Structures are given as C-alpha cells and as structure tokens.
Amino acid sequence: MFKQAGKKRTGMTGTGVTLLWAGFLAVSVLLGGCRVHPVSLGTMIVGDMVNDADVKERAEILINQPVAAADEMFGDRLETLEDTAAERELVLYPAKMDLLNSKRYAVEVVNNTITTVSLMKRNIDGSENVLKQMQLEDKVMGKGPKECEEAAKFESPVLIARSKEKGDMVHVYDVRNWTNTRGARYCVLRFDKEYACTDIDMIGVSASTREDPAARSTEN
C-alpha cells in the first residue's frame, strides 16, 4: 500500500533500522519495560491532535471535489489502487517534510469524487510493528493469499486492490486486535503477477474522515 511504483522501499523498513529497533526493544525489556513506544504518551497525543486538525482542514477543501483537486493539493500521485470489488480508488500521495518517507495521504475516490481523506503512517506503533513484521516474513513471503491468511491467522481482507501503475495486487487486513492503541491498524501484503507475496507493511491511520478508511463505506 505504501510502495511507490517502480521504486524499492526505503525508509524505516531497512535491515539496519530493523536491527536498531530490535536492539532498542531488548534494552528496554532488560530495563524492566513491558511495552515499548519510541515517544512519550504526551507526544503521541499532541501528534494525534495535529494530524486530526491537518486532515480536517484538507478534507473541508477536498470532500465532494473531483480527484484533480487532490492532485493540485498534494502533487504527483505515488500510486492508485483500484478496489476489485467496488467502483472506487485509493490514491496515495506523499506527505511534505516526511524525512523518513513513512507517511502517505490516502484519498478515496468514487465516480471521480473525493469521499474520504486520510493520513497513514508505516510502523505507527514503533518496535511492535517492526517485530511483528519480522515474525510474519518467514510465514508469508513467496506464498499465495490463502496460505498467507492461514499462516498469519488473518480474517478476510478488508480490501483487495490492484495497482494501476505496477499491476500487482494488494491485500489489506484489519489487525487492530494486535495492539491496544487507538485507531485503525492494517497489515498490507503485496503480491506479484504470479500471486506470490513480495512485501509486507504495517500501517496505522494517523487521522481520517472515516473510522476504517481501507474498508468500503456502506454509503458507497
């Protein structure tokens, strides 16, 4: 879901960063911590408020407008995901000043009309996401969707989409039961043209105009 068409993933999911997170977790556990977050709770709450205000302001401009309005606001699209079960698209845009390349604006479009605006973040729960992803890699990489779901004990995906730029498939699973922090949480598996899993992302919703932006709205 976070892949930029034609480019390899960069940023928080590299091997060096993964090892850094694993080391951070180990040190924290030795010091007596049982739940690890990279920032304080106070900082997280302030960040949530900033994200909520940002998305609300953008949504007031974009909702019910044609998708061209989002192109004008955010710039070049990173990827467009076509829902295979409904007439809608999720268009992904970069977030400005995002040095870690971990954030995306996701705009839902139905009949060329913007219906939802969201801000999503890779590894929003820090080391918990990184470690969970490491645990899943051996279980799902190179396997088909059904094998992945059985191995990871996933429920049915909330979204199956096709990338217009790359032609590969994206399956999005609701995993908010894996964490006790607020908001929607997703595990995103990407499959190549042979339907073998090639990548995993752990995604959280920082702010949105809808509680579950990956799932289809009942109003659509």
C-alpha positions as CSV (number, residue, x, y, z in Angstrom):
1,M,0.0,0.0,0.0
2,F,2.9,2.3,0.7
3,K,5.0,1.3,-2.3
4,Q,5.9,3.9,-4.8
5,A,5.5,2.5,-8.3
6,G,8.8,1.5,-9.9
7,K,10.9,2.1,-6.8
8,K,12.2,-0.1,-4.0
9,R,11.0,0.6,-0.5
10,T,13.2,3.0,1.5
11,G,13.0,4.5,5.0
12,M,12.0,2.8,8.2
13,T,11.9,-0.8,7.0
14,G,15.5,-1.3,6.0
15,T,17.6,-4.0,7.6
16,G,19.7,-1.6,9.6
17,V,16.7,0.1,11.1
18,T,15.1,-3.2,11.9
19,L,18.1,-4.3,13.8
20,L,18.2,-0.9,15.6
21,W,14.6,-1.4,16.7
22,A,15.3,-5.0,17.9
23,G,18.2,-3.7,19.9
24,F,16.1,-0.9,21.4
25,L,13.4,-3.4,22.4
26,A,16.0,-5.7,24.0
27,V,17.5,-2.9,26.1
28,S,14.0,-1.7,27.1
29,V,13.0,-5.1,28.3
30,L,16.2,-5.5,30.3
31,L,15.4,-2.2,32.0
32,G,12.0,-3.5,33.0
33,G,9.7,-2.1,30.4
34,C,7.0,-4.4,29.1
35,R,5.5,-2.2,26.3
36,V,7.8,0.0,24.2
37,H,7.0,3.2,22.3
38,P,9.6,5.4,20.6
39,V,8.0,8.6,22.0
40,S,6.1,9.6,25.2
41,L,2.4,9.2,25.5
42,G,2.1,13.0,25.8
43,T,4.0,13.5,22.5
44,M,1.7,10.9,20.8
45,I,-1.4,12.7,21.9
46,V,-0.1,16.0,20.7
47,G,0.8,14.4,17.4
48,D,-2.7,12.9,17.0
49,M,-4.2,16.4,17.6
50,V,-2.0,17.9,14.9
51,N,-2.8,15.1,12.4
52,D,-6.6,15.4,13.1
53,A,-6.5,19.1,12.5
54,D,-4.5,18.8,9.4
55,V,-6.8,16.1,7.8
56,K,-9.9,18.0,8.8
57,E,-8.6,21.2,7.2
58,R,-7.7,19.4,4.0
59,A,-11.0,17.4,3.9
60,E,-13.0,20.6,4.1
61,I,-11.4,21.6,0.8
62,L,-11.4,18.2,-0.9
63,I,-14.5,16.3,0.1
64,N,-17.1,16.1,-2.8
65,Q,-14.5,17.6,-5.2
66,P,-13.0,15.8,-8.3
67,V,-9.8,14.0,-7.8
68,A,-7.9,16.7,-9.7
69,A,-8.3,18.8,-6.5
70,A,-6.2,16.3,-4.6
71,D,-3.6,16.3,-7.4
72,E,-3.4,20.1,-7.1
73,M,-3.1,20.0,-3.3
74,F,-0.6,17.1,-2.9
75,G,1.3,17.0,-6.1
76,D,2.2,13.8,-8.1
77,R,0.4,10.6,-7.2
78,L,2.6,7.8,-5.8
79,E,0.1,5.1,-6.6
80,T,-3.5,4.4,-7.4
81,L,-5.2,1.3,-6.0
82,E,-8.3,0.1,-7.7
83,D,-10.8,-1.8,-5.5
84,T,-11.5,-5.1,-7.2
85,A,-15.0,-5.3,-5.6
86,A,-16.3,-1.8,-5.9
87,E,-16.2,1.3,-8.2
88,R,-13.6,3.2,-6.1
89,E,-10.0,4.0,-6.0
90,L,-7.5,4.9,-3.2
91,V,-5.0,7.4,-4.4
92,L,-1.8,7.8,-2.5
93,Y,0.2,11.0,-2.2
94,P,3.4,11.9,-0.4
95,A,3.4,13.9,2.8
96,K,5.6,17.0,2.8
97,M,8.6,17.3,5.2
98,D,8.4,13.5,5.9
99,L,12.1,12.7,6.1
100,L,11.6,9.1,7.0
101,N,9.3,8.5,4.0
102,S,6.8,6.8,6.3
103,K,3.6,8.8,5.7
104,R,1.0,8.9,2.9
105,Y,-2.1,10.8,2.3
106,A,-4.8,8.4,1.1
107,V,-7.7,9.8,-0.8
108,E,-10.7,7.7,-1.6
109,V,-12.4,8.4,-4.9
110,V,-15.8,7.2,-6.1
111,N,-17.1,8.3,-9.5
112,N,-14.3,10.8,-9.7
113,T,-15.5,12.4,-6.5
114,I,-13.4,12.5,-3.3
115,T,-15.2,10.8,-0.4
116,T,-12.5,10.3,2.3
117,V,-9.2,11.9,3.2
118,S,-6.8,10.0,5.5
119,L,-3.2,10.3,6.7
120,M,-1.5,6.9,7.2
121,K,1.9,6.0,8.7
122,R,4.1,3.0,8.3
123,N,5.1,1.3,11.6
124,I,2.9,3.7,13.6
125,D,3.3,1.6,16.7
126,G,7.1,1.6,16.5
127,S,9.0,-1.5,17.6
128,E,5.8,-3.6,18.0
129,N,5.2,-3.2,14.3
130,V,8.8,-4.0,13.3
131,L,8.9,-7.1,15.4
132,K,5.5,-8.4,14.2
133,Q,6.6,-7.8,10.6
134,M,9.8,-9.8,11.2
135,Q,7.7,-12.7,12.6
136,L,5.4,-12.7,9.6
137,E,8.1,-12.6,6.9
138,D,9.0,-16.3,7.2
139,K,5.4,-17.2,7.2
140,V,4.1,-15.3,4.2
141,M,6.9,-14.3,1.8
142,G,6.6,-16.1,-1.5
143,K,3.2,-17.6,-0.7
144,G,-0.2,-17.1,-2.1
145,P,-3.1,-15.2,-0.4
146,K,-4.8,-18.2,1.2
147,E,-1.5,-19.7,2.5
148,C,-0.6,-16.2,3.9
149,E,-4.0,-15.9,5.7
150,E,-3.8,-19.4,7.2
151,A,-0.2,-18.8,8.3
152,A,-0.8,-15.4,9.8
153,K,-4.3,-16.3,11.1
154,F,-5.9,-13.4,9.2
155,E,-9.6,-12.8,8.8
156,S,-10.8,-12.0,5.3
157,P,-9.1,-8.8,3.8
158,V,-11.0,-5.5,4.2
159,L,-9.6,-4.5,0.8
160,I,-8.3,-6.3,-2.3
161,A,-6.9,-3.8,-4.8
162,R,-4.9,-3.7,-8.0
163,S,-2.1,-1.2,-8.5
164,K,-2.7,0.8,-11.7
165,E,1.0,1.6,-12.0
166,K,2.5,-1.8,-11.3
167,G,-0.3,-4.3,-12.0
168,D,0.3,-6.2,-8.7
169,M,-2.3,-7.0,-6.1
170,V,-2.6,-5.5,-2.6
171,H,-4.5,-7.3,0.2
172,V,-5.3,-5.2,3.3
173,Y,-6.1,-6.9,6.7
174,D,-7.5,-5.3,9.8
175,V,-5.1,-6.1,12.7
176,R,-6.3,-3.6,15.3
177,N,-6.7,-6.5,17.7
178,W,-2.9,-6.8,17.7
179,T,-2.5,-3.5,19.6
180,N,-4.2,-1.5,22.3
181,T,-3.5,1.9,20.8
182,R,-6.3,3.9,19.2
183,G,-7.3,3.9,15.5
184,A,-7.3,1.5,12.6
185,R,-4.3,-0.7,12.1
186,Y,-3.6,-2.7,8.9
187,C,-1.2,-5.4,7.7
188,V,-0.7,-4.9,4.0
189,L,0.5,-7.8,1.8
190,R,1.6,-7.2,-1.8
191,F,1.5,-9.9,-4.4
192,D,3.3,-10.1,-7.8
193,K,1.7,-11.2,-11.1
194,E,2.2,-14.8,-10.1
195,Y,0.3,-14.0,-6.9
196,A,3.3,-14.7,-4.6
197,C,3.7,-12.4,-1.6
198,T,6.6,-10.0,-2.2
199,D,6.3,-7.5,0.6
200,I,4.7,-6.6,4.0
201,D,3.8,-3.3,5.5
202,M,2.3,-2.5,8.9
203,I,0.2,0.6,8.6
204,G,-1.7,2.8,11.1
205,V,-4.2,5.6,10.4
206,S,-2.9,8.8,12.0
207,A,-6.1,10.7,11.1
208,S,-9.1,10.2,8.8
209,T,-12.5,11.4,7.9
210,R,-13.7,7.8,8.3
211,E,-13.0,5.3,11.1
212,D,-12.0,2.5,8.7
213,P,-10.7,4.1,5.5
214,A,-9.5,0.9,3.9
215,A,-12.9,-0.8,4.0
216,R,-15.7,0.2,1.7
217,S,-18.1,2.7,3.1
218,T,-21.7,1.4,3.5
219,E,-22.8,4.6,1.9
220,N,-21.0,3.9,-1.4
